[in-house]
Amino acid sequence: MSGVEELCLKRYFLEPGSNGPVGSVFVSDDDLLDIFQCSDIETAQQAFVASLPARYLIRDYLTGDCSPPTRAGKPDYVRILVFLCWMQSSRSREGGERDFRDLLEIHLGESYLGVRLLGLDPMWEHLQDYLRRTFRIELELAEFDENLRHIGRTLRMAFPTWRDRDTFRRLRKVLEPDDLLSPLSVSSKLKTSKDLIPRRATSFKHNFRLFDKVRQEGSGDYVETPFWQAWYRIVALDQRLEVLELARGEFGELELFRVSPVGGRTRIVSPNEALTSVSPALARDISSGNVLLEDLGFGRFRSTTSATSSVMLLKRSKLLECPPSAIRSAQALTQDWALVFFSGRFKVEPKAANGESIFAWRDGIKVGSAYLGRFPLSPRLIKSASDSVRVSFEGDEMKMLEVDDGFGFPPGNYTGKAVATTRNERREIMLVARANEFDRSTIRIFDASREISEDEHLQGSVPSMDFEVEGWEGQRGPACAEMVTIGEALYARSALGLSLGEVFGLVSRVIQDTELNKEAAWQVIRVFTDAGWFDAALLRAFPARRIVQRLPEAQTLGPTAMLIGGPTPLVVVERITVAAAKCGAKLKVMEGSSPWSLPRYLIETVDARQQEEVLARLDFVSSHKPWPAGNMAADRTGVHGYSAIASFDEGRGLFAQQFDVSITEGLYRMARGDEQRNPFLYRSIVRGMPSTTYVSPTIAILDHGARRRQPLFASDGKVLLALRKRTHLPSSWARWLSDRTMTNSGLIDVDGDWVQAYPIASRSEAALAKLVRMERAVAAGTPWMDRFLVAARNRDRAIFDNRLMEVRGARGALVKR
């Protein structure tokens, strides 16, 4: 199968089939943009057509001259069927064409007028048999209809076709305006109207049943069903249906968005900008200056008008009216608005859309058709306060932990089936303790046409082209359980990329009961990017950040050793172990520099032939060829149309909201007026030097410190530490250090501050010292004292070192290099 063929089979048949029979194929235009990595539907359509077989083969498939594979063979026509379904449901249908053969001619450039399409039914029937026999998935096909010979089943599998949209338009006419986005009202109207749904609309009925089932479960997941997305597109043209959402950025700052019910996000600066896009009730709350928020987890908050909440978005005038004892914390959004957490917790009784009690599993991380069962990221059970619930795991009753509105699993890792029962209801969920491995074709890797690397122009560069494994003399140790849990969760969630705000929320949830403080979540994320699991990226067309999964890599170190790079969750490590053992090779684990680090993996082989056999079995990509790093290449032209919106606070290590438009010396984050389709810029202004501009905040912070001639790092010959918050080596350089020392960087505690420690050796230190300002710590001193004295907060302090038998201070312990 081709890459597109397998992707279509998995995305439109295997994944939906894991939750029940497949009775419809919903291929949205957004799916094509996602699959073919395009920014407009015209380009995606051309890419889709180009991925199909040759034109003469398509005609043979459709007319039946090219028979489907035998019963034992795999289908090789799935992308054709998916294309035909998309062709009927695309919003880009030219001229509102309705005839099936006319649409074929428009897209394929060949006339099918009068052609008998005898091959469609055999393809669907062969696919039905293949799915049932191989995967035990049921494909529900419409019965043969004499009035729609040959193409009838294909017409009924697609959703939403022009017939479905006509049904939606009729439904819109009979509903009251206030009920258009009420799932209960929509469901009730369709169930009680005899003439709204045509008798032959099998795909419409299938998607409606799926929507209604999810709605009855009481969660908000019904908005993600094909039925609701298609319905929303019909009613959203003239309705004010958006909500507000706040998300934490990389440096802890707040970002505000308008979010549509189908997930579209538009960044705004102030809630007042959303007055014409939100419901009248929410608009009244914004005008009055107090917007209730619900905590979505993962650092995100969404506006609500139907419940009491302990989190609010308040105008400053309203905030001043609140007694200080009632406020737990507050953070500025703009000069006029602040996010406020109240000390009192107001428990809200969860209700389903139809007013009945909620009883459902929520907040899990999907792994195939199961959920990740690693505490504290395992799903939680939501229920009404009046309901008594019994939960069993693999047949044994389990005592659950009480959470605000239900129960959560106790600490541990779970693999098996959990069953919750209350009254006459039963909810099952499958848990697994590790992520599934992704096929290379399904991973959305870094794309320079859509994203900008966090390393910017230094991406892929190394401080020295002379590669030499130096080893590392420091103390190693295994990764803690929390790092393993974070790795499994991030790998499971990031195949198509993941926003940095969601990553921060996920990591914060795992480390909340550990020795790390909340700010250390950013450092933990950095450990994963520096270990080569992900690329940190900035969107070119939007001021947002994300992580992008990297592909597993293999780097040969002579004929008897091979270094593994890229993400290494448990399932990948298991596959490496099995493949190496099959060839007689051995997997060697190189533990990290601290419990908050990640291991490296080395495959030891007997000779080059064995090494080639292992490489062939693993099918990993080869490591990219590096290039020598040079000086910072900043943009020294102007920033026309941009204005400062935040300034860098070195003490706190974040960009603080900037209300004063006057710019003096410092590092500033710049935004371009009200336009939201441009990334932020970071401008360094140092007296007596030309101003420089970067797109990457990491590189901007690094260069700004260097331009001020500040020492940025300190080394004792074994460990390299940053002297200032949010100062990091570019990830490409950190990976280069890790390859030379075979040790990943990790977090260490320096007098209450969690600092990223880069393992380093003599030659790599000499190469790096040519690129960044570095100080040298006294190697003979006590190691923890070295780290204590290089911390910024301790620069003016002294301490007695019994190993040197002298009082040491930062200035005496460090000699400028």
ZIWOQUI-V375452 format. One record per run of one state. SS is the DSSP state (alpha for helix, beta for strand, coil for the rest). FROM is the first residue (numbers start at 1). TO is the last residue. Records with the same first field share a line. If there is no record, write none. Layout:
BEGIN
SS = FROM-TO / FROM-TO
END
This chain:
BEGIN
coil = 1-2 / 18-21 / 23-24 / 27-28 / 36-40 / 52-54 / 64-77 / 90-93 / 97-99 / 109-118 / 136-138 / 140-145 / 149-151 / 160-161 / 175-176 / 180-182 / 193-201 / 217-219 / 225-225 / 239-241 / 249-253 / 260-264 / 269-270 / 275-277 / 279-279 / 289-289 / 298-299 / 304-310 / 322-323 / 333-336 / 343-350 / 352-356 / 358-358 / 363-365 / 368-369 / 373-373 / 375-379 / 384-389 / 394-395 / 398-400 / 404-405 / 409-412 / 414-415 / 423-424 / 433-439 / 443-450 / 454-455 / 459-460 / 463-476 / 478-480 / 494-497 / 512-519 / 531-533 / 540-544 / 550-552 / 557-560 / 566-569 / 583-585 / 591-591 / 593-595 / 598-599 / 605-607 / 619-620 / 623-626 / 629-634 / 636-641 / 650-653 / 658-665 / 673-680 / 686-691 / 695-696 / 708-712 / 716-718 / 723-730 / 742-745 / 751-752 / 760-761 / 770-773 / 778-782 / 791-791 / 795-797 / 802-805 / 817-817
alpha = 3-17 / 29-35 / 41-51 / 55-63 / 78-89 / 94-96 / 100-108 / 119-135 / 146-148 / 152-157 / 162-174 / 177-179 / 183-192 / 202-216 / 220-224 / 226-238 / 271-274 / 280-288 / 316-321 / 324-326 / 440-442 / 456-458 / 481-493 / 500-511 / 520-530 / 570-582 / 608-618 / 697-707 / 731-741 / 762-769 / 783-790 / 792-794 / 810-813
beta = 22-22 / 25-26 / 139-139 / 158-159 / 242-248 / 254-259 / 265-268 / 278-278 / 290-297 / 300-303 / 311-315 / 327-332 / 337-342 / 351-351 / 357-357 / 359-362 / 366-367 / 370-372 / 374-374 / 380-383 / 390-393 / 396-397 / 401-403 / 406-408 / 413-413 / 416-422 / 425-432 / 451-453 / 461-462 / 477-477 / 498-499 / 534-539 / 545-549 / 553-556 / 561-565 / 586-590 / 592-592 / 596-597 / 600-604 / 621-622 / 627-628 / 635-635 / 642-649 / 654-657 / 666-672 / 681-685 / 692-694 / 713-715 / 719-722 / 746-750 / 753-759 / 774-777 / 798-801 / 806-809 / 814-816
END
